């Protein structure tokens, strides 16, 4: 089945089965299945405007569906922590990564919910495997997912029948942003590694001046 056929099938199911199907599709998408989550949210906004779906039920169920999927991803990462700790627990690199995520993980979680969406699942797994606080994860997750649904669902509602054009633009824009982030991260890491491995300058000693005799 081609991607286009899959998208058409999912949209047909959403129109036919309503809000619970939106929740189910967003849940499996959060678990990493190849589901176009942002497209679904935009289309759902358009369907709400066309009165195929109820606005309140759809928003609540869709939001709950994607959050449950994220929590499952977090739990999978936490389960994998047993193996990770056994293999990398004593590594200073892994310990440093845990420390960095503990300090800055909230921003990463929030941004990957609605802006850097292709990186959402890896972030969930890292959050769980690094034992990032579940309640902090949940707070940033539900806030970010609400932003995602309200923003893109709102665009679909506003543009109505033109939602496919908006979806294509957002898909391209998101891909560009993710590419920039990956490139920037790669350059930053390369700079840090190069800085650490750079040879130290040779130290030369000043020739001692001979002391004159009186």
N, C-alpha and C positions, 0 to 999 in steps of 0.2 A: 504494500500500500504506500503510495507516495505521500509526501508531506501535505500537499494540497488536498488530497482525498481525506487524509486523517483530520485536517482542520475542518473540512466541510462536514465530516461525520460527527465530530464533537459538537459543532454548532447546531447541527440538526438535533442531536440528543438533548442539548440545553433547551432548545425551543420546545421539544416534545415533553421532556420530563421536568423542566423547571429548575427551581433554586437548588434542590438536593443534588442535581447533576453538576451544577456550578461548583458546589462544595467538593464533590467527589473528584472532579477534574483538577481543581486547584490543589487538593490534597496529594494526589499521585504526582502532580507536577513538582510539588515541593520535595518529594522523595527521589527526584531525579529522572523520572520517566520523561521521554521526549514530548512534553505537552507544551504548546505555546501559551504560557500563562498570561503574559501581558496582552496578547491578542484576545484571549478569552475574556479578560477583564474589560477591555475596550468594547468588544462586541456585546458583552453583558450590559454595559451602560447604554448602548444603542437599543438593545432589546427592551430595556426598561422604558426608554422613551417611547418605543413603539407599542408599549403595554403588553408585551409577550410575557414579561416577568414582573413580579411585585418588588418594588424598590427595597422595602425594609427587610423582608424575608431573605431576599437575594444577598443584600449587603451583609447581613448577620451570618448567614450560613456560609457564604463565600469566605468571609473573614475567619470564621472558626475552622473551616476546612484547611486553609493554608497554614494557619497557626498550628493546628494539630500535626500537619505534615512536617513542619519545621521542628516541633518538639520531638517527633520520632527520629528525625535526623540527628538532633542533639543527643538523644539517648543512644543511638547507634555509635556515635563518636565516644560517648562515655563508656560504653561496653568495650569498644576497641582500645580504650585507655589501658586495660589490663595488659594487653599484648605490647602496646607502645611503651609503657613504663618498664616492662621486662626487657625490652630491646634497647630503648633509648633513654630510660629514666636517669641514668647517671651521666648522660651527655650534657656538657655545659651549653651546647647549642640548643638542645631541646628545652632545657631549663630557662634559658634566656628567652626563647620563643614563648614559653608559658608566661613569663613575667611581662613581656611586651603585650601579649593578648589580654592579660589581666588589666593592664593600664589603658589600652586603646581599643579593646575588643568591642565596646559598646558602639562606637562610631562605625566600625566595620559591619557589625550586625545590622544597624539601622540603614546604612547606605546600600547594603546588598539586598535589602528587602524591596527597594523600589527604584534605585538608580543603576546599580551594578548587579542586576538580577541573575546573570549567568554564574555569578560567584556565590550565590546564596547557599547552595548545598555544601560546597567545601567549607564555607564559614561555619555552618551548623556543626559539621563533623569536627572541625578544629576546636570550636567552643566546647563541645562535649569531651573530646579527648584531652584537652588541656585543663579540664575540671573548672571551667569558668562557671561562676555562680549561676545556677539555674534561674533564680528569680530575677537576676539582672538580665540574663539572656531573654527571659520571657517578656520583661518590660520593654526592652529595645525591639524585640521581635513583633509584639502586638502593635507597638507604635509605628514601626516601619511598614508592616503589612497594611495597617489602616491607611497610611499615607499612600501606598501603592494602589489600593482599591479605590480610594476617594479621588486620587489624581487621575488615573487612567480610566476608571469607570466614569468619572466626570467628563473627560474628553470625549469618550464614546457617546455619552448622553448629549453633550453640546453639539457635536458634529453629526450625530444621527446616521443618516445613510452614507456619509463619507467616512465612516469609521475605518474602513480598510486602508484608505490612504494614510490616515493618521497612524494606524498600526505599523505600516511599512516604514514610515518615517522614523517612528520611535525605535523600531527594531534596528534600523541602520545607525541611529544616534547612539543607542545603548552599546552596540558592537564597537563603535568608534571609541566611546568612553572606556570600555573595558580594555581595548587594545592600548590606549594611552596609559592606563593604570599599570598594565602588565609591563609595558616598555619602561615606564618610569621606575617601577620596582626593580626591574632587571638592571637598569643603569645605576640605581642607588646601591644595590648589592654588589655590583661589579666595582663601583667606586670604593665601597667599604673594604672589600677583599683586597683590592689593589693597594689601598692605603695601608692595610695591615702587613702585606707582604713586601712592600717597598723596602729596598735595602737601606740600611742606616748610613748616613754620610760618614766617611772616614774622618776620624778625629786626629788632627795633627797637633803635636806638642811644640810649643814655642821653644826655640833653642835658648838655653839658659845663658845669660850674659856672664861672661867671666868677671870675677871680682878682682878689681885692681889691688895691688899691694902698695902700702904706703912706704 
